[in-house]
Amino acid sequence: MKCLDTFSTPQLELIHKGKVRDSYRIDDKRRMIVVTDRISAFDNVLNNYIPYKGAVLNGISNFWFENTMDIIDNHILEVVDPNINIVKEADPIRVEVIVRGYLTGSMWRGYQNGKRTFSGVTVGEGLACNQKFPEPIVTPTTKEDSDREISPEDIAKEGWVSSDIYQKMADISLKLFERGSSVLAQNGIVLVDTKYEFGLYKGKLILIDEIHTPDSSRFWRASDYEKDPQSAEQIDKEFVRQWMIKNSKNGKYPDTLDDSVVEETSRRYVEIFEIITGQKFDYNQFYDSKHRVAQNLCSAGLIKDGYIAIVMGSASDKTHADKMKSTIEKYDIKCFYRVISAHKNGERLVQLGETLNNSVEPGAVIAVAGRSNGLGGALGANLSIPVISCPPFKDNADIMVNVNSSLMMPSLTPASTVVYPDNAALNALRSLNIQRVRKQMTDEIDRMKKDLIEADKNINK
């Protein structure tokens, strides 16, 4: 699978799922940011995924983060995968600083309709599309459900951030824009406009999110702009926006791109990566993005190479679950509990299913519920990973009376049933099909056989 369409792991706490980036908590000082191949435009996430887009965005941002450290510190701690960074746990400032060098895009569309003041900045009459400003201008917006223009004065009045800190943000943004423009100009690219995001880390202003990428910036070829400013080729996401505008119906933008648009967008992303970084893009690492991500996170010690979720119908089942967990953890597999009643709060199964069905690492579920075992059935019907029911039977009589509720599952409800907790744990472990675990089990089986042979010899002496 070339595209990292979505990312999920039950081993880390999801903080925020954004349009393109997902954030997970590692600890109180670090978070993990996953840049997916999703694409958004006009505040909507489209149905398509753009091959290599996440890795391109991450790679370009990391290039700029490294090359602007003399201007401002940033949130990067470690790059663990082409799509994933480990970053400082900063307090984000909910204001985007947009720097514009040219009159284009949404600003030009507003200008055409008679608008002359943008985020407190007034521009003159008689300007043309794509015309360069005498000096870059700063037009901040708030980060809300829908971005909103805001003047520097209102930023402080509304309590987004103090005037002093915002002024630092604006000054640094202009320096970053100057640096980006200078570096890109050497490669024949015009940095048209861009946005910067900041956070506070231990009271210090730092740069966060992304910088000078095709998602956060607009790029033109300098040669095209010199020939005809109004038809300069755009090597960025504006290509997608323009296609959506052209194909809108009754004022509604399409939510699905044509295949040709997806292919061309991917090509443009890779092209700008190679131009900016001076590196050749490595396509070979994208044979299976989710498998690669899982391996890299495991190697970095951020997750285990597999997990088993023990889902209990009641907290009173914990003693039974503990027996399975003790077996599972001998194999260095992540084991965690969830308490969900199929009858009383079954809606939580949907949320759990979304996480487990999309997990990048292999997993399995053990359902712990007795009597009328609706839990095992509900999990078996809604999950795409193995489900094993291991009810907390009290004794043999309880088994005889209630086992059928676990055994007799409806069609398309593949939940198996195991009576003893150690066997349920071992079954779940084997279902993960992890080579390391298989090797450990094979060694144990060999030792067991040798022990039996030795016992047979000893008893016949």
DRENDRENSE-311396 format. One record per residue (C-alpha): x, y, z; residue number from 1; residue in one letter. Coordinates in steps of 0.05 Angstrom, whole numbers, plus 32768, in hexadecimal, padded with zeros to 4 digits. Layout:
N
SITE     xx     yy     zz     n   res
SITE      X      Y      Z   NUM     A
...
***
This chain:
461
SITE     xx     yy     zz     n   res
SITE   8000   8000   8000     1     M
SITE   8022   8040   7FE9     2     K
SITE   7FF4   8070   800D     3     C
SITE   7FF2   807B   8058     4     L
SITE   7FA8   808A   8055     5     D
SITE   7F9E   8087   80A0     6     T
SITE   7FC7   8077   80DD     7     F
SITE   7FB0   8053   811B     8     S
SITE   7FCE   802F   8157     9     T
SITE   7FAC   801D   8199    10     P
SITE   7FF0   801F   81BB    11     Q
SITE   7FF4   806B   81BC    12     L
SITE   7FC1   809F   81D1    13     E
SITE   7FA2   80C6   8198    14     L
SITE   7FA4   8110   81A7    15     I
SITE   7F89   812D   8167    16     H
SITE   7F75   8115   8122    17     K
SITE   7F7D   814D   80F1    18     G
SITE   7F70   8156   80A7    19     K
SITE   7FB5   813A   8095    20     V
SITE   7FDC   8131   80D6    21     R
SITE   7FCC   8105   8111    22     D
SITE   7FEB   8111   8156    23     S
SITE   7FF8   80DB   818B    24     Y
SITE   8012   80E4   81D1    25     R
SITE   8053   80C1   81E4    26     I
SITE   805C   80E1   8228    27     D
SITE   8053   8126   8248    28     D
SITE   8090   8141   8222    29     K
SITE   8088   8121   81DE    30     R
SITE   8054   8115   81A9    31     R
SITE   8055   80F0   8167    32     M
SITE   803C   8111   8128    33     I
SITE   8028   80E5   80EE    34     V
SITE   8021   8107   80AA    35     V
SITE   7FF1   80DE   8080    36     T
SITE   7FE3   80E0   8035    37     D
SITE   7F9F   8100   803F    38     R
SITE   7F93   8141   801B    39     I
SITE   7F65   817B   802E    40     S
SITE   7F4D   81B8   8009    41     A
SITE   7F1B   81EE   801A    42     F
SITE   7F19   81D3   8062    43     D
SITE   7F02   818E   804B    44     N
SITE   7F28   814C   804A    45     V
SITE   7F20   812D   8005    46     L
SITE   7F11   80E4   7FF7    47     N
SITE   7F53   80D8   7FD3    48     N
SITE   7F98   80CA   7FEE    49     Y
SITE   7FD6   80E6   7FCC    50     I
SITE   800F   80B4   7FC6    51     P
SITE   804E   80CA   7FEB    52     Y
SITE   802F   810C   8001    53     K
SITE   8039   8101   804C    54     G
SITE   8082   80EE   8044    55     A
SITE   808D   812A   8016    56     V
SITE   806E   815A   8048    57     L
SITE   8096   813D   8082    58     N
SITE   80D7   813C   805B    59     G
SITE   80D0   8183   8043    60     I
SITE   80BD   819D   8088    61     S
SITE   80F8   8179   80A8    62     N
SITE   8126   8198   8075    63     F
SITE   810E   81DD   8086    64     W
SITE   810C   81D1   80D1    65     F
SITE   8155   81BE   80CE    66     E
SITE   8168   81FA   80A2    67     N
SITE   8143   822F   80CA    68     T
SITE   815D   821E   8110    69     M
SITE   8185   825F   8110    70     D
SITE   8144   8286   810A    71     I
SITE   8119   825F   813B    72     I
SITE   811A   821D   815F    73     D
SITE   80E5   81E9   814B    74     N
SITE   80C1   81AD   8168    75     H
SITE   80E8   8174   8147    76     I
SITE   8108   8140   8174    77     L
SITE   810F   8104   8147    78     E
SITE   80FA   80EB   8102    79     V
SITE   80E6   80A2   8109    80     V
SITE   80C5   8096   80C6    81     D
SITE   80BD   80BD   8084    82     P
SITE   8076   80CE   809C    83     N
SITE   8082   80D5   80E6    84     I
SITE   80A6   8106   8115    85     N
SITE   80AE   8105   8160    86     I
SITE   80A5   814C   8178    87     V
SITE   80A6   8176   81B7    88     K
SITE   8065   817B   81DC    89     E
SITE   805A   81C5   81D1    90     A
SITE   801D   81F0   81DF    91     D
SITE   8004   8204   819A    92     P
SITE   7FF1   824C   818C    93     I
SITE   7FAF   824A   8167    94     R
SITE   7FC2   827F   8135    95     V
SITE   7FE0   8273   80F1    96     E
SITE   8010   82A8   80D7    97     V
SITE   8006   82AD   808C    98     I
SITE   803B   82D2   8064    99     V
SITE   8029   82E8   801E   100     R
SITE   805A   8300   7FEA   101     G
SITE   8028   8303   7FB1   102     Y
SITE   7FDE   8313   7FA6   103     L
SITE   7FC1   82CF   7F94   104     T
SITE   7F95   8295   7FAB   105     G
SITE   7F5E   82A5   7FDD   106     S
SITE   7F78   82EB   7FE7   107     M
SITE   7F72   82FA   7F9C   108     W
SITE   7F2C   82DC   7F9B   109     R
SITE   7F19   830B   7FD4   110     G
SITE   7F3B   8345   7FB1   111     Y
SITE   7F14   8338   7F72   112     Q
SITE   7ED4   833E   7F9A   113     N
SITE   7EE8   8382   7FB5   114     G
SITE   7F0A   836F   7FF5   115     K
SITE   7F46   839A   8007   116     R
SITE   7F56   838A   8050   117     T
SITE   7F70   8346   8064   118     F
SITE   7F7E   8335   80AE   119     S
SITE   7F87   837F   80BC   120     G
SITE   7FB4   838C   8080   121     V
SITE   7F99   83BA   804A   122     T
SITE   7FB3   83B4   8003   123     V
SITE   7FAC   83E8   7FCC   124     G
SITE   7F80   83ED   7F8F   125     E
SITE   7F92   83D8   7F49   126     G
SITE   7FB9   839A   7F59   127     L
SITE   7FBC   835F   7F29   128     A
SITE   7FB7   8314   7F34   129     C
SITE   7FF9   82F6   7F4D   130     N
SITE   8018   833B   7F55   131     Q
SITE   8053   833E   7F85   132     K
SITE   804B   836A   7FC3   133     F
SITE   8082   839D   7FCF   134     P
SITE   8090   8378   8010   135     E
SITE   8071   8337   802A   136     P
SITE   8034   8342   8055   137     I
SITE   801C   831B   8092   138     V
SITE   7FD3   8305   8096   139     T
SITE   7FC5   82DB   80D3   140     P
SITE   7F8A   82AB   80DB   141     T
SITE   7F6E   8285   8116   142     T
SITE   7F71   823A   8119   143     K
SITE   7F28   8227   8124   144     E
SITE   7EF9   81F7   8101   145     D
SITE   7EFD   8228   80C7   146     S
SITE   7F39   8257   80C2   147     D
SITE   7F26   82A0   80D0   148     R
SITE   7F4B   82DF   80BE   149     E
SITE   7F5E   8308   80FA   150     I
SITE   7F84   8349   8104   151     S
SITE   7FC1   834D   8132   152     P
SITE   7F99   8379   8161   153     E
SITE   7F60   8347   8167   154     D
SITE   7F90   830E   8173   155     I
SITE   7FA2   832C   81B7   156     A
SITE   7F5B   8345   81C5   157     K
SITE   7F3D   8300   81BA   158     E
SITE   7F73   82E0   81E5   159     G
SITE   7F94   82B4   81B0   160     W
SITE   7FDA   82CB   81C4   161     V
SITE   7FFA   8309   81E1   162     S
SITE   800D   8343   81B3   163     S
SITE   8057   833A   81C3   164     D
SITE   8058   82F0   81B1   165     I
SITE   802F   82FC   8172   166     Y
SITE   8060   8332   815C   167     Q
SITE   8099   8300   8165   168     K
SITE   8072   82CE   813C   169     M
SITE   8067   8301   8104   170     A
SITE   80B0   8318   8104   171     D
SITE   80CB   82D1   8103   172     I
SITE   809A   82BE   80CC   173     S
SITE   80B5   82F5   809F   174     L
SITE   80FC   82DC   80AC   175     K
SITE   80E7   8295   809B   176     L
SITE   80C4   82AD   805C   177     F
SITE   8103   82D3   8047   178     E
SITE   812E   8294   8053   179     R
SITE   80FD   8268   802D   180     G
SITE   80F8   8298   7FF3   181     S
SITE   8144   829E   7FEE   182     S
SITE   8151   8253   7FEF   183     V
SITE   8118   8243   7FBE   184     L
SITE   812D   827B   7F8E   185     A
SITE   8170   8257   7F85   186     Q
SITE   8148   821C   7F6B   187     N
SITE   811C   8244   7F3D   188     G
SITE   80DF   8243   7F6B   189     I
SITE   80B6   827E   7F86   190     V
SITE   809B   8279   7FCD   191     L
SITE   8059   829C   7FC1   192     V
SITE   8039   8297   8006   193     D
SITE   803B   8268   8042   194     T
SITE   8023   825E   8089   195     K
SITE   8049   8253   80CA   196     Y
SITE   8032   8236   810B   197     E
SITE   8052   8240   814F   198     F
SITE   804F   8223   8195   199     G
SITE   806B   8230   81DA   200     L
SITE   809B   81FD   81F6   201     Y
SITE   80B2   820B   823D   202     K
SITE   809E   8253   8233   203     G
SITE   80C7   8259   81F3   204     K
SITE   80A9   8268   81AE   205     L
SITE   80B8   8230   817D   206     I
SITE   80A3   821E   8136   207     L
SITE   8073   81E2   812F   208     I
SITE   8049   81BC   80FD   209     D
SITE   8068   81C5   80B7   210     E
SITE   808F   81F8   808F   211     I
SITE   8094   8209   8045   212     H
SITE   8070   81CB   802C   213     T
SITE   803F   81C4   7FF1   214     P
SITE   8006   81C1   8025   215     D
SITE   801A   81FF   804B   216     S
SITE   8037   8228   8012   217     S
SITE   802D   823D   7FCA   218     R
SITE   8066   8235   7F98   219     F
SITE   8070   824D   7F51   220     W
SITE   80A6   8240   7F1F   221     R
SITE   80CE   8280   7F19   222     A
SITE   80D6   8277   7ECE   223     S
SITE   808B   8271   7EC4   224     D
SITE   807D   82AE   7EF0   225     Y
SITE   80AF   82D8   7EC9   226     E
SITE   808E   82C5   7E86   227     K
SITE   8046   82D0   7E9D   228     D
SITE   8037   82DF   7EE6   229     P
SITE   7FED   82CE   7EDF   230     Q
SITE   7FF9   8288   7EC4   231     S
SITE   8034   8272   7EEE   232     A
SITE   8034   8227   7EFB   233     E
SITE   8025   8214   7F42   234     Q
SITE   804C   81DA   7F61   235     I
SITE   801F   81D3   7F9E   236     D
SITE   7FDA   81C3   7FB8   237     K
SITE   7FBB   81FF   7F93   238     E
SITE   7FBA   81D1   7F56   239     F
SITE   7F87   81A6   7F7C   240     V
SITE   7F5F   81E3   7F93   241     R
SITE   7F5B   81FE   7F4C   242     Q
SITE   7F43   81BB   7F31   243     W
SITE   7F0D   81BA   7F67   244     M
SITE   7EF7   8201   7F57   245     I
SITE   7EF3   81EF   7F0D   246     K
SITE   7ECA   81B0   7F1C   247     N
SITE   7E9D   81CD   7F51   248     S
SITE   7E51   81C8   7F47   249     K
SITE   7E1E   81F8   7F65   250     N
SITE   7E55   8215   7F91   251     G
SITE   7E68   81D1   7FAE   252     K
SITE   7EAE   81B7   7FA5   253     Y
SITE   7EB9   816E   7F92   254     P
SITE   7ED3   8141   7FCB   255     D
SITE   7EF5   810F   7F9D   256     T
SITE   7F2D   811D   7F6C   257     L
SITE   7F35   80FD   7F28   258     D
SITE   7F6C   80C9   7F25   259     D
SITE   7F94   80F5   7EF6   260     S
SITE   7F92   812D   7F29   261     V
SITE   7FAA   80FE   7F60   262     V
SITE   7FE4   80E7   7F34   263     E
SITE   7FF8   812E   7F20   264     E
SITE   7FF2   8147   7F68   265     T
SITE   8020   810F   7F80   266     S
SITE   8052   8120   7F49   267     R
SITE   8052   8169   7F5D   268     R
SITE   805D   8158   7FA6   269     Y
SITE   8099   812B   7F97   270     V
SITE   80B5   815F   7F66   271     E
SITE   80B5   8197   7F99   272     I
SITE   80D4   8168   7FCD   273     F
SITE   810F   815B   7F9F   274     E
SITE   8116   81A4   7F8C   275     I
SITE   8116   81BD   7FD4   276     I
SITE   813F   8187   7FF6   277     T
SITE   816E   8177   7FBD   278     G
SITE   8161   812D   7FCC   279     Q
SITE   8146   80F7   7F9F   280     K
SITE   8103   80DD   7FB9   281     F
SITE   8108   8094   7FCE   282     D
SITE   80CB   8071   7FB3   283     Y
SITE   80E3   802C   7FC9   284     N
SITE   80D1   8038   8012   285     Q
SITE   8087   803C   8002   286     F
SITE   807A   7FF3   7FEF   287     Y
SITE   804C   7FED   802D   288     D
SITE   8048   802E   8055   289     S
SITE   8022   8012   8091   290     K
SITE   8051   7FD7   8099   291     H
SITE   808D   8005   8094   292     R
SITE   806F   8035   80C7   293     V
SITE   8062   7FFC   80F8   294     A
SITE   80A9   7FE2   80F2   295     Q
SITE   80C8   8027   80FC   296     N
SITE   809D   8037   8138   297     L
SITE   80AE   7FF4   8156   298     C
SITE   80F9   7FFE   8149   299     S
SITE   80F5   8042   816B   300     A
SITE   80D6   8022   81A8   301     G
SITE   8095   8049   81A1   302     L
SITE   8067   800C   8199   303     I
SITE   806C   7FC1   819F   304     K
SITE   8069   7F98   815F   305     D
SITE   8024   7F7F   8170   306     G
SITE   7FEB   7F87   81A2   307     Y
SITE   7FB3   7F60   81C2   308     I
SITE   7F77   7F85   81DD   309     A
SITE   7F4F   7F62   8214   310     I
SITE   7F09   7F7D   8211   311     V
SITE   7EE0   7F6F   8250   312     M
SITE   7E96   7F76   8259   313     G
SITE   7EA0   7F8A   82A1   314     S
SITE   7EDA   7FA1   82CD   315     A
SITE   7ECC   7F65   82F9   316     S
SITE   7EEA   7F3A   82C2   317     D
SITE   7F2F   7F57   82CD   318     K
SITE   7F49   7F1C   82F6   319     T
SITE   7F39   7EEE   82BB   320     H
SITE   7F59   7F1F   828B   321     A
SITE   7F98   7F25   82B6   322     D
SITE   7FA6   7EDB   82AB   323     K
SITE   7FA8   7EE6   8260   324     M
SITE   7FD1   7F26   8265   325     K
SITE   8007   7F04   828E   326     S
SITE   8010   7ED1   8255   327     T
SITE   800E   7F05   821E   328     I
SITE   8043   7F32   823D   329     E
SITE   8075   7EF9   8240   330     K
SITE   807A   7F03   81F4   331     Y
SITE   8085   7F4F   81F8   332     D
SITE   8043   7F5D   81D7   333     I
SITE   801B   7F9A   81EB   334     K
SITE   7FDD   7F86   8213   335     C
SITE   7FA8   7FB6   822A   336     F
SITE   7F61   7FB5   8246   337     Y
SITE   7F20   7FD4   8230   338     R
SITE   7EDE   7FCE   8256   339     V
SITE   7EA3   7FCF   8225   340     I
SITE   7E5E   7FB0   822E   341     S
SITE   7E3F   7F9A   81ED   342     A
SITE   7DFA   7FA7   820B   343     H
SITE   7E07   7FE6   8235   344     K
SITE   7E3A   8011   820F   345     N
SITE   7E44   7FEC   81CF   346     G
SITE   7E4D   802E   81A9   347     E
SITE   7E95   802E   81C2   348     R
SITE   7EA1   7FF1   8197   349     L
SITE   7E9E   801D   8159   350     V
SITE   7ED5   804A   8174   351     Q
SITE   7F00   800F   8188   352     L
SITE   7EF4   7FEE   8145   353     G
SITE   7F0C   802C   811F   354     E
SITE   7F4D   802B   8146   355     T
SITE   7F5B   7FE0   8142   356     L
SITE   7F44   7FD5   80FA   357     N
SITE   7F74   800B   80E1   358     N
SITE   7FAF   7FFB   810F   359     S
SITE   7FF3   7FF9   80EB   360     V
SITE   800B   7FBF   8117   361     E
SITE   7FEB   7F79   811D   362     P
SITE   7FB9   7F6F   8155   363     G
SITE   7F85   7F40   8172   364     A
SITE   7F4C   7F45   81A4   365     V
SITE   7F37   7F18   81DD   366     I
SITE   7EEF   7F22   81F2   367     A
SITE   7EDF   7F14   823B   368     V
SITE   7E94   7F0F   8247   369     A
SITE   7E69   7ED6   8262   370     G
SITE   7E21   7EBF   825E   371     R
SITE   7E03   7EDF   8220   372     S
SITE   7E44   7EF1   81FF   373     N
SITE   7E2F   7F2A   81D2   374     G
SITE   7E73   7F4B   81DA   375     L
SITE   7E9B   7F15   81B5   376     G
SITE   7E67   7F15   817D   377     G
SITE   7E66   7F61   8176   378     A
SITE   7EB2   7F64   8174   379     L
SITE   7EB6   7F2A   8142   380     G
SITE   7E84   7F4B   8114   381     A
SITE   7EA5   7F90   8115   382     N
SITE   7EF0   7F83   8118   383     L
SITE   7F1E   7F6E   80E0   384     S
SITE   7F51   7F50   8110   385     I
SITE   7F4B   7F0C   8135   386     P
SITE   7F18   7F09   816E   387     V
SITE   7F1A   7ED2   81A3   388     I
SITE   7EE5   7ECB   81D8   389     S
SITE   7EFD   7EB2   821B   390     C
SITE   7EC2   7EB8   824C   391     P
SITE   7ED0   7EBA   8297   392     P
SITE   7EAE   7E77   82A6   393     F
SITE   7EA8   7E69   82F1   394     K
SITE   7EAA   7E1D   82EB   395     D
SITE   7E9A   7DE2   82BE   396     N
SITE   7E50   7DEA   82CB   397     A
SITE   7E53   7E33   82B4   398     D
SITE   7E77   7E1D   8275   399     I
SITE   7E41   7DEA   8264   400     M
SITE   7E09   7E1D   826D   401     V
SITE   7E28   7E5B   824C   402     N
SITE   7E5C   7E45   821A   403     V
SITE   7E2B   7E42   81E0   404     N
SITE   7E21   7E8E   81E3   405     S
SITE   7E6A   7E94   81CE   406     S
SITE   7E6D   7E59   819F   407     L
SITE   7E2E   7E65   8176   408     M
SITE   7E3F   7EA5   8151   409     M
SITE   7E16   7EBE   8116   410     P
SITE   7E31   7EBC   80CF   411     S
SITE   7E69   7EEE   80C0   412     L
SITE   7E7A   7EF3   810A   413     T
SITE   7EBD   7ECF   810E   414     P
SITE   7ECA   7ECF   8159   415     A
SITE   7EE9   7E8E   8171   416     S
SITE   7EE2   7E74   81B8   417     T
SITE   7F18   7E5B   81E7   418     V
SITE   7F08   7E44   822E   419     V
SITE   7F4A   7E4B   8253   420     Y
SITE   7F6A   7E8F   8259   421     P
SITE   7FB2   7E78   824B   422     D
SITE   7F9A   7E56   820B   423     N
SITE   7F74   7E95   81F7   424     A
SITE   7FB2   7EBF   8201   425     A
SITE   7FDD   7E8F   81D8   426     L
SITE   7FAA   7E8B   81A1   427     N
SITE   7FA8   7ED7   819C   428     A
SITE   7FF4   7EDA   819B   429     L
SITE   7FF8   7EA7   8163   430     R
SITE   7FC4   7ECD   813A   431     S
SITE   7FF3   7F09   8137   432     L
SITE   8022   7EE0   810C   433     N
SITE   805F   7F07   8124   434     I
SITE   809F   7EE3   8111   435     Q
SITE   80C1   7EF4   8153   436     R
SITE   8087   7ED8   817B   437     V
SITE   8083   7E9A   8150   438     R
SITE   80CD   7E8D   815C   439     K
SITE   80C4   7E94   81A7   440     Q
SITE   8089   7E64   81A6   441     M
SITE   80AE   7E32   817A   442     T
SITE   80E8   7E32   81AB   443     D
SITE   80B7   7E26   81E4   444     E
SITE   8097   7DEC   81BF   445     I
SITE   80DC   7DCD   81B2   446     D
SITE   80EE   7DD4   81FC   447     R
SITE   80AC   7DB4   8210   448     M
SITE   80B9   7D79   81E2   449     K
SITE   8100   7D71   81FD   450     K
SITE   80E5   7D74   8245   451     D
SITE   80B3   7D3D   8235   452     L
SITE   80E8   7D11   8216   453     I
SITE   8115   7D1D   8253   454     E
SITE   80DB   7D0D   8282   455     A
SITE   80CD   7CCD   825B   456     D
SITE   8116   7CB8   8262   457     K
SITE   8117   7CC8   82AD   458     N
SITE   80D7   7CA3   82BD   459     I
SITE   80EF   7C64   829B   460     N
SITE   8133   7C62   82BE   461     K
***
